[in-house]
Amino acid sequence: MPYKLDRTAFKMHHTKDAVNNFSYWKSHSLAERLRAANYLNSVAYNYPENDPPKLDRTYFKMRARK
Protein backbone atom coordinates (compact mmCIF):
# COMPACT_ATOMS: atom_id res chain seq x y z
CA MET A 1 0.00 0.00 0.00
CA PRO A 2 1.71 3.22 -1.12
CA TYR A 3 1.52 6.17 1.25
CA LYS A 4 0.41 9.58 0.07
CA LEU A 5 1.88 12.81 1.49
CA ASP A 6 -0.36 15.86 1.53
CA ARG A 7 2.06 18.76 1.27
CA THR A 8 -0.68 21.34 1.89
CA ALA A 9 -1.62 20.02 5.34
CA PHE A 10 -0.02 21.37 8.50
CA LYS A 11 -1.35 21.89 11.99
CA MET A 12 0.10 22.47 15.42
CA HIS A 13 -0.02 19.55 17.83
CA HIS A 14 -0.12 19.29 21.58
CA THR A 15 1.97 16.88 23.62
CA LYS A 16 -0.98 14.51 24.07
CA ASP A 17 -1.28 14.26 20.28
CA ALA A 18 2.36 13.24 20.09
CA VAL A 19 1.65 10.41 22.52
CA ASN A 20 -1.24 9.28 20.31
CA ASN A 21 0.99 9.43 17.24
CA PHE A 22 3.67 7.38 19.01
CA SER A 23 1.19 4.68 19.99
CA TYR A 24 -0.19 4.65 16.43
CA TRP A 25 3.22 3.92 14.93
CA LYS A 26 4.13 1.43 17.69
CA SER A 27 1.02 -0.57 16.69
CA HIS A 28 2.55 -1.11 13.22
CA SER A 29 5.27 -3.62 12.47
CA LEU A 30 8.87 -2.50 12.14
CA ALA A 31 8.78 -3.26 8.41
CA GLU A 32 5.75 -0.98 7.93
CA ARG A 33 7.41 1.84 9.87
CA LEU A 34 10.57 1.51 7.78
CA ARG A 35 8.54 1.52 4.54
CA ALA A 36 6.81 4.73 5.66
CA ALA A 37 10.15 6.33 6.61
CA ASN A 38 11.63 5.32 3.25
CA TYR A 39 8.66 6.87 1.45
CA LEU A 40 8.89 10.13 3.41
CA ASN A 41 12.64 10.36 2.71
CA SER A 42 12.03 9.79 -1.00
CA VAL A 43 9.45 12.60 -1.06
CA ALA A 44 11.59 14.99 1.00
CA TYR A 45 14.76 14.42 -1.07
CA ASN A 46 12.98 13.95 -4.41
CA TYR A 47 14.19 10.52 -5.50
CA PRO A 48 12.23 7.45 -6.64
CA GLU A 49 10.95 5.47 -3.66
CA ASN A 50 12.75 2.21 -4.47
CA ASP A 51 15.88 3.72 -6.02
CA PRO A 52 17.72 5.90 -3.47
CA PRO A 53 20.77 7.85 -4.64
CA LYS A 54 24.12 6.15 -4.27
CA LEU A 55 26.83 7.51 -1.97
CA ASP A 56 29.63 9.21 -3.90
CA ARG A 57 32.56 7.30 -2.44
CA THR A 58 35.09 9.40 -4.38
CA TYR A 59 34.21 12.39 -2.21
CA PHE A 60 34.89 10.72 1.14
CA LYS A 61 38.31 9.54 2.28
CA MET A 62 39.28 7.05 4.97
CA ARG A 63 42.29 7.58 7.13
CA ALA A 64 43.66 6.18 10.36
CA ARG A 65 43.10 8.07 13.58
CA LYS A 66 46.20 9.32 15.33
GROMACS elastic network, one bead per residue, 0.5 to 0.9 nm:
[ bonds ]
;  ai    aj funct       b0    kb
    2    36     6  0.86079   500
    2    39     6  0.82517   500
    3    36     6  0.70346   500
    3    39     6  0.71797   500
    3    40     6  0.86462   500
    4    39     6  0.87950   500
    5     8     6  0.89158   500
    5     9     6  0.89000   500
    5    40     6  0.77441   500
    5    43     6  0.79890   500
    6     9     6  0.57829   500
    6    10     6  0.88899   500
    7    10     6  0.79611   500
   13    16     6  0.80765   500
   13    17     6  0.59582   500
   13    18     6  0.71085   500
   14    17     6  0.53168   500
   14    18     6  0.67018   500
   15    18     6  0.50852   500
   15    19     6  0.65707   500
   15    20     6  0.88902   500
   16    19     6  0.51151   500
   16    20     6  0.64514   500
   16    21     6  0.87391   500
   17    21     6  0.61444   500
   17    22     6  0.85720   500
   18    22     6  0.60997   500
   18    23     6  0.86454   500
   19    22     6  0.50503   500
   19    23     6  0.62826   500
   19    24     6  0.85854   500
   20    23     6  0.52143   500
   20    24     6  0.61351   500
   20    25     6  0.88095   500
   21    25     6  0.63812   500
   21    26     6  0.86050   500
   22    25     6  0.53735   500
   22    26     6  0.61121   500
   22    27     6  0.86918   500
   23    27     6  0.61935   500
   24    27     6  0.53612   500
   24    28     6  0.71373   500
   25    28     6  0.53512   500
   25    29     6  0.81919   500
   25    30     6  0.89931   500
   25    32     6  0.89103   500
   25    33     6  0.68891   500
   26    29     6  0.73526   500
   26    30     6  0.82878   500
   26    33     6  0.84885   500
   28    31     6  0.81569   500
   28    32     6  0.61794   500
   28    33     6  0.65979   500
   29    32     6  0.52778   500
   29    33     6  0.64220   500
   29    34     6  0.87396   500
   30    33     6  0.51180   500
   30    34     6  0.61601   500
   30    35     6  0.86100   500
   31    34     6  0.51340   500
   31    35     6  0.61629   500
   31    36     6  0.86786   500
   32    35     6  0.50606   500
   32    36     6  0.62342   500
   32    37     6  0.86330   500
   33    36     6  0.51354   500
   33    37     6  0.61839   500
   33    38     6  0.85864   500
   34    38     6  0.60169   500
   34    39     6  0.85139   500
   35    38     6  0.50571   500
   35    39     6  0.61754   500
   35    40     6  0.86877   500
   36    39     6  0.50778   500
   36    40     6  0.62126   500
   36    41     6  0.86297   500
   37    40     6  0.51224   500
   37    41     6  0.61370   500
   37    42     6  0.85660   500
   38    41     6  0.51732   500
   38    42     6  0.61799   500
   38    43     6  0.87348   500
   38    49     6  0.69427   500
   38    50     6  0.83967   500
   39    42     6  0.50880   500
   39    43     6  0.63066   500
   39    44     6  0.86406   500
   39    48     6  0.88620   500
   39    49     6  0.57701   500
   39    50     6  0.85690   500
   40    43     6  0.51409   500
   40    44     6  0.60556   500
   40    45     6  0.85388   500
   40    49     6  0.87206   500
   41    44     6  0.50400   500
   41    45     6  0.59382   500
   41    46     6  0.79797   500
   41    47     6  0.83589   500
   41    49     6  0.82137   500
   42    45     6  0.53748   500
   42    46     6  0.54587   500
   42    47     6  0.50445   500
   42    48     6  0.61180   500
   42    49     6  0.51942   500
   42    50     6  0.83717   500
   42    51     6  0.87685   500
   42    52     6  0.73184   500
   43    46     6  0.50442   500
   43    47     6  0.68168   500
   43    48     6  0.80902   500
   43    49     6  0.77393   500
   44    47     6  0.83024   500
   46    49     6  0.87522   500
   47    50     6  0.84942   500
   47    51     6  0.70203   500
   47    52     6  0.61537   500
   47    53     6  0.71504   500
   48    51     6  0.52491   500
   48    52     6  0.65254   500
   48    53     6  0.87766   500
   49    52     6  0.67835   500
   51    54     6  0.87690   500
   53    56     6  0.89970   500
   54    57     6  0.87076   500
   55    58     6  0.88091   500
   55    59     6  0.88558   500
   56    59     6  0.58285   500
   56    60     6  0.74403   500
   57    60     6  0.54702   500
   57    61     6  0.77678   500
   58    61     6  0.73945   500
